Amino acid sequence: EFVANVFETLCSILMIHDNQNTFVKLEGVELMLRMIKARKVAYPFAIRTLKYTVENNPNACDKVIVAGGLKTIFPLFMAKGLKRKGLTTELSNGKRKKKKMVDPKEIEQTICYIISSLLKNLPNTSISYKRIINKFKDSSMEKVDRLVELHGVFVSGLQANITGNQKRNNDNVLGLEFQEMVNVQIAETGLPREEAEYMVKLGLGYEEVQQSAVIMGHLICAAPELYVHIKTQLFQNIARTSNLCTIPGIAVIIKELANTMIVDQESVQSKSKGHSSTENMQKSPLAVMFNIPTLKHRLLEITTILEHEDEWGSK
């Protein structure tokens, strides 16, 4: 419990950007990676700490790559060795009980968040960004298969939480419990119903769906072979009946995420040479250059490409 509280405090501290930079400077990233690789008691907390370290911080993201973090992160992404880990504790009556310390589901969600943050924050022309893309190309693209699998699991979990016990015919069915949660959210915050529904959905698993969608969006825009493989796997996925498991659906998810972000207007730069995202897409749809150096606009660029899949998908 003490160890958990220490890491919770550290995660709270890392919500401040300057503290993230200090943590990186003091080799905190390297320490977290060593703890994760060792797979001791504190490694789930180290994973969570790494999540807060890389959030909206390109410097921290690059440090993870340079420090060899991909070799540590991707085995967890592939769920290697997660289910067998535990901790034996002694009870007051002298008996011993095996207490499960690692929640595979939570690890999967956090690792997806970390990979999503790396792709979102690193320049798509950087070596570090390309190293992540190449990881997904390795081993017959088994990591892409795993990503699509996780996306389907996240979508199915979200739909189950939203619809409750009702039989689902489409993505718009809302369970009574979900509607009650939205009503409570409206009463407590005064938000419009649409925004209240979005906030409740985040708590029911939509955030995980967003992160896996963002990763797929980056991969689709990075290489034609990744696009083809993702599209094929999405069609074969167990949750393929959901609109959220299609490329247009992924575009909607990413666009919704981007539109919730607050952009510092002073940091927004005009696009170089006056080319729109559509013009860039027509020239090189799967190797588009992001001209606006903000996280929100990078996501919107990806959305634009995915929305025009009919124009370049068959080429």
Backbone torsions as a table, in degrees:
resi	resn	phi	psi	omega
1	GLU	NA	-40.2	178.8
2	PHE	-62.3	-44.5	179.2
3	VAL	-61.4	-42.0	178.8
4	ALA	-61.3	-42.0	-179.8
5	ASN	-66.0	-37.2	178.2
6	VAL	-62.7	-45.5	-179.6
7	PHE	-69.7	-34.7	175.8
8	GLU	-61.1	-41.8	177.6
9	THR	-63.7	-42.2	178.9
10	LEU	-62.5	-41.8	178.5
11	CYS	-62.8	-38.8	177.9
12	SER	-64.5	-40.7	178.5
13	ILE	-63.3	-37.6	-176.0
14	LEU	-75.9	-1.2	174.7
15	MET	-74.3	-11.5	176.8
16	ILE	-97.3	129.3	-172.8
17	HIS	-59.0	-44.6	-179.3
18	ASP	-61.7	-35.7	178.0
19	ASN	-68.2	-33.8	175.4
20	GLN	-61.2	-45.8	-179.2
21	ASN	-63.6	-39.8	177.5
22	THR	-63.8	-41.5	179.4
23	PHE	-61.5	-42.3	178.6
24	VAL	-65.3	-42.7	-178.8
25	LYS	-63.1	-34.1	-179.1
26	LEU	-87.8	16.1	176.9
27	GLU	64.0	33.5	176.5
28	GLY	-66.5	-34.3	179.4
29	VAL	-63.1	-46.2	179.5
30	GLU	-61.0	-39.7	179.6
31	LEU	-64.3	-45.1	179.5
32	MET	-62.6	-39.6	179.6
33	LEU	-65.7	-38.3	177.5
34	ARG	-65.2	-39.5	179.5
35	MET	-67.1	-39.8	178.9
36	ILE	-65.3	-43.8	-178.1
37	LYS	-65.1	-33.4	-178.9
38	ALA	-71.0	-23.9	179.8
39	ARG	56.6	40.2	175.2
40	LYS	-88.8	-170.9	-173.2
41	VAL	-56.2	-38.6	-172.3
42	ALA	-86.6	0.3	-172.3
43	TYR	-66.0	-31.5	174.2
44	PRO	-62.6	-34.7	177.8
45	PHE	-69.6	-35.0	178.5
46	ALA	-65.6	-37.9	177.7
47	ILE	-62.0	-45.1	-179.9
48	ARG	-64.4	-39.0	178.0
49	THR	-63.4	-39.6	178.2
50	LEU	-63.2	-35.9	177.4
51	LYS	-58.5	-46.0	179.9
52	TYR	-71.3	-27.5	-179.0
53	THR	-68.6	-40.3	-173.8
54	VAL	-90.4	-6.2	-175.4
55	GLU	-66.5	118.6	177.9
56	ASN	55.8	34.7	-179.5
57	ASN	-137.5	95.1	-179.2
58	PRO	-58.7	-36.7	-179.6
59	ASN	-61.9	-44.0	178.7
60	ALA	-66.7	-38.6	179.1
61	CYS	-62.2	-44.3	179.1
62	ASP	-64.5	-37.4	179.2
63	LYS	-62.4	-38.3	178.3
64	VAL	-59.6	-42.6	-179.1
65	ILE	-68.9	-48.0	-177.6
66	VAL	-61.8	-35.0	-178.5
67	ALA	-80.3	6.8	178.5
68	GLY	80.0	26.0	-176.0
69	GLY	-66.1	-25.8	-178.3
70	LEU	-63.8	-35.2	178.8
71	LYS	-67.4	-23.2	179.3
72	THR	-91.3	-36.8	-174.2
73	ILE	-76.8	-43.9	-171.2
74	PHE	-70.8	-31.5	171.9
75	PRO	-59.9	-35.6	175.7
76	LEU	-69.2	-38.0	177.2
77	PHE	-60.6	-35.6	179.4
78	MET	-85.3	5.1	176.7
79	ALA	62.5	36.2	179.4
80	LYS	-84.1	117.8	174.7
81	GLY	79.7	13.6	-176.0
82	LEU	-79.3	-42.2	-168.8
83	LYS	-75.7	-16.5	-176.0
84	ARG	-92.3	-7.1	-174.5
85	LYS	-83.1	139.2	177.9
86	GLY	-162.3	-178.8	-179.9
87	LEU	-136.2	130.5	178.6
88	THR	-92.4	125.2	-179.4
89	THR	-122.8	152.5	-179.0
90	GLU	-99.4	127.9	179.8
91	LEU	-83.8	166.8	-176.5
92	SER	-64.7	-25.7	-179.4
93	ASN	-87.1	9.1	176.1
94	GLY	89.3	-11.1	178.3
95	LYS	-80.1	156.5	-179.5
96	ARG	-111.1	141.4	-176.6
97	LYS	-135.6	137.4	178.0
98	LYS	-86.3	116.1	-178.3
99	LYS	-104.4	126.2	-178.3
100	LYS	-76.3	119.4	-178.0
101	MET	-100.6	-17.4	-174.8
102	VAL	-112.3	120.5	175.3
103	ASP	-97.9	104.9	-177.4
104	PRO	-54.2	-38.7	-179.1
105	LYS	-62.4	-43.7	179.8
106	GLU	-67.0	-38.6	177.8
107	ILE	-62.4	-45.0	179.2
108	GLU	-58.7	-44.6	-178.7
109	GLN	-64.3	-43.5	-177.6
110	THR	-68.8	-40.8	178.8
111	ILE	-63.6	-40.8	176.2
112	CYS	-60.5	-40.4	179.0
113	TYR	-62.9	-41.9	-179.4
114	ILE	-64.3	-47.5	-180.0
115	ILE	-62.6	-40.3	177.0
116	SER	-60.9	-43.3	179.2
117	SER	-64.0	-40.1	178.3
118	LEU	-59.9	-46.8	-178.6
119	LEU	-69.2	-37.1	-178.2
120	LYS	-69.0	-35.8	-170.6
121	ASN	-96.4	-23.9	-179.7
122	LEU	-83.2	138.9	175.3
123	PRO	-59.4	136.4	-175.3
124	ASN	-72.9	-3.0	174.6
125	THR	-99.6	-3.4	-175.6
126	SER	-79.3	157.0	178.2
127	ILE	-64.3	-39.1	-178.8
128	SER	-62.2	-42.1	178.4
129	TYR	-62.4	-44.4	-178.3
130	LYS	-66.4	-31.1	177.8
131	ARG	-65.6	-36.1	176.8
132	ILE	-66.7	-44.9	179.4
133	ILE	-59.4	-43.1	-179.4
134	ASN	-64.9	-30.8	176.7
135	LYS	-59.9	-39.1	-179.6
136	PHE	-74.0	-19.5	177.8
137	LYS	-83.2	-21.1	-175.4
138	ASP	-67.2	159.6	171.3
139	SER	51.9	50.9	177.8
140	SER	57.3	31.7	177.0
141	MET	59.8	35.8	179.4
142	GLU	-64.8	-26.8	178.5
143	LYS	-72.2	-30.8	173.9
144	VAL	-66.6	-42.4	177.1
145	ASP	-58.9	-42.5	179.8
146	ARG	-65.9	-40.2	179.5
147	LEU	-61.5	-47.1	179.6
148	VAL	-64.3	-38.3	177.2
149	GLU	-60.8	-47.1	179.8
150	LEU	-63.9	-40.1	178.5
151	HIS	-60.1	-42.6	177.8
152	GLY	-63.7	-39.3	177.9
153	VAL	-64.8	-44.4	179.5
154	PHE	-62.8	-43.3	179.7
155	VAL	-63.8	-45.2	179.7
156	SER	-62.3	-40.3	178.3
157	GLY	-65.2	-41.5	178.0
158	LEU	-62.2	-46.7	-178.5
159	GLN	-63.4	-38.5	178.2
160	ALA	-64.7	-39.6	179.6
161	ASN	-69.0	-35.1	-177.6
162	ILE	-77.5	-43.4	-174.7
163	THR	-84.3	-18.1	-177.7
164	GLY	66.2	-131.5	-178.3
165	ASN	-90.1	1.0	-179.1
166	GLN	-73.2	147.5	176.4
167	LYS	-72.8	129.5	-175.6
168	ARG	-92.8	124.8	173.4
169	ASN	-106.9	-22.7	177.9
170	ASN	-157.8	179.4	-175.8
171	ASP	-77.3	-2.8	-174.7
172	ASN	-101.1	-0.9	179.2
173	VAL	-72.3	127.2	-178.4
174	LEU	-115.2	125.9	178.1
175	GLY	-73.8	158.7	-179.4
176	LEU	-62.6	-39.3	179.8
177	GLU	-63.3	-40.1	177.9
178	PHE	-62.7	-44.5	179.4
179	GLN	-62.3	-37.6	177.4
180	GLU	-65.0	-39.9	178.4
181	MET	-63.8	-38.5	177.9
182	VAL	-65.2	-42.7	178.9
183	ASN	-61.3	-39.7	177.1
184	VAL	-64.8	-41.9	179.0
185	GLN	-61.3	-42.5	179.0
186	ILE	-63.9	-43.7	-178.8
187	ALA	-64.5	-36.3	-176.1
188	GLU	-83.3	-30.5	-174.2
189	THR	-113.5	-21.2	-176.9
190	GLY	76.2	14.5	-179.5
191	LEU	-71.8	151.7	171.1
192	PRO	-60.8	156.5	-174.7
193	ARG	-58.6	-41.4	-178.6
194	GLU	-60.9	-43.0	179.3
195	GLU	-70.6	-36.6	178.5
196	ALA	-64.3	-40.3	177.8
197	GLU	-63.0	-39.1	179.5
198	TYR	-63.9	-43.7	-179.9
199	MET	-63.9	-41.0	178.8
200	VAL	-66.9	-41.0	178.8
201	LYS	-60.0	-37.6	178.3
202	LEU	-59.2	-40.4	180.0
203	GLY	-73.9	-14.2	-178.4
204	LEU	-102.0	6.0	176.3
205	GLY	120.1	1.6	-177.8
206	TYR	-70.7	-27.6	179.2
207	GLU	-62.5	-40.5	178.1
208	GLU	-65.0	-39.0	176.7
209	VAL	-61.4	-40.7	179.3
210	GLN	-61.7	-45.1	-176.1
211	GLN	-65.6	-43.9	178.5
212	SER	-66.3	-33.6	177.6
213	ALA	-67.1	-40.4	179.3
214	VAL	-62.8	-42.7	178.7
215	ILE	-60.4	-47.0	179.5
216	MET	-63.1	-37.7	178.2
217	GLY	-60.3	-43.7	178.0
218	HIS	-65.0	-42.2	-178.6
219	LEU	-65.4	-41.7	179.6
220	ILE	-60.1	-39.2	-178.4
221	CYS	-80.6	-11.2	-173.9
222	ALA	-89.4	-33.4	-175.3
223	ALA	-158.5	139.0	-179.3
224	PRO	-59.1	-39.2	-177.6
225	GLU	-66.5	-31.6	177.0
226	LEU	-69.9	-39.5	177.4
227	TYR	-59.7	-48.7	-178.1
228	VAL	-61.8	-43.7	-177.4
229	HIS	-67.6	-41.3	179.7
230	ILE	-64.6	-43.3	-179.1
231	LYS	-62.5	-40.5	178.8
232	THR	-65.1	-45.0	-177.9
233	GLN	-68.6	-35.4	177.6
234	LEU	-61.8	-39.9	-179.6
235	PHE	-65.6	-32.2	-177.2
236	GLN	-90.2	-7.0	-174.3
237	ASN	-68.4	152.2	-177.4
238	ILE	-63.9	-25.2	-178.6
239	ALA	-101.4	24.7	-173.8
240	ARG	-64.6	-18.0	179.4
241	THR	-71.9	-13.3	179.4
242	SER	-85.2	139.8	175.8
243	ASN	-63.3	-22.2	-179.1
244	LEU	-74.2	-10.5	179.2
245	CYS	-107.7	36.0	172.8
246	THR	-128.4	162.1	-180.0
247	ILE	-64.3	-42.6	173.7
248	PRO	-60.0	-37.3	178.2
249	GLY	-65.9	-38.7	177.0
250	ILE	-63.6	-37.6	177.4
251	ALA	-61.6	-41.6	179.2
252	VAL	-63.5	-42.4	-179.9
253	ILE	-61.6	-47.8	-178.1
254	ILE	-65.7	-40.5	179.7
255	LYS	-63.8	-41.1	178.7
256	GLU	-63.1	-41.3	177.4
257	LEU	-62.9	-45.1	-179.2
258	ALA	-62.1	-38.8	-177.0
259	ASN	-72.4	-12.6	175.9
260	THR	-87.5	-8.0	-176.4
261	MET	-85.8	140.6	176.9
262	ILE	-94.4	122.3	-175.9
263	VAL	-103.8	132.1	173.2
264	ASP	-72.0	110.3	-173.7
265	GLN	-60.8	-28.0	-179.8
266	GLU	-69.2	-23.1	-178.5
267	SER	-88.0	-10.8	-178.5
268	VAL	-80.3	122.3	-179.5
269	GLN	-107.8	150.1	178.2
270	SER	-69.5	152.3	-177.5
271	LYS	-70.2	137.4	-177.3
272	SER	-65.4	141.1	175.7
273	LYS	60.3	11.1	174.0
274	GLY	71.1	14.5	-179.9
275	HIS	-81.4	133.0	174.3
276	SER	-80.6	167.1	179.1
277	SER	-63.2	-33.7	180.0
278	THR	-66.5	-40.0	178.6
279	GLU	-64.6	-43.9	177.3
280	ASN	-61.1	-40.7	-177.5
281	MET	-63.2	-40.0	-178.6
282	GLN	-67.1	-31.1	179.1
283	LYS	-77.3	-45.5	-178.3
284	SER	-150.5	77.3	-170.9
285	PRO	-61.4	-27.6	-175.7
286	LEU	-105.5	11.0	176.0
287	ALA	-141.6	42.2	-174.5
288	VAL	-68.2	142.5	177.6
289	MET	-96.6	133.2	179.5
290	PHE	-86.6	118.0	-175.7
291	ASN	-92.8	-16.8	-178.3
292	ILE	-108.4	112.0	-171.5
293	PRO	-80.8	53.6	173.8
294	THR	-129.6	148.7	-178.1
295	LEU	-59.6	-43.2	-177.9
296	LYS	-60.4	-46.4	-175.6
297	HIS	-74.0	-26.6	173.5
298	ARG	-63.4	-42.2	179.6
299	LEU	-66.9	-38.1	178.4
300	LEU	-67.5	-33.2	175.4
301	GLU	-62.5	-44.5	178.0
302	ILE	-61.4	-43.0	179.2
303	THR	-58.2	-43.9	-179.6
304	THR	-60.0	-42.9	179.4
305	ILE	-63.3	-46.8	-178.0
306	LEU	-65.3	-35.9	-179.8
307	GLU	-66.8	-22.6	180.0
308	HIS	-103.5	27.2	-178.1
309	GLU	-56.9	-36.1	-178.7
310	ASP	-60.3	-25.7	-175.8
311	GLU	-82.3	-31.5	-176.8
312	TRP	-121.1	-11.3	-174.6
313	GLY	-63.6	-28.5	-177.6
314	SER	-91.8	-2.4	-177.6
315	LYS	-83.6	NA	NA
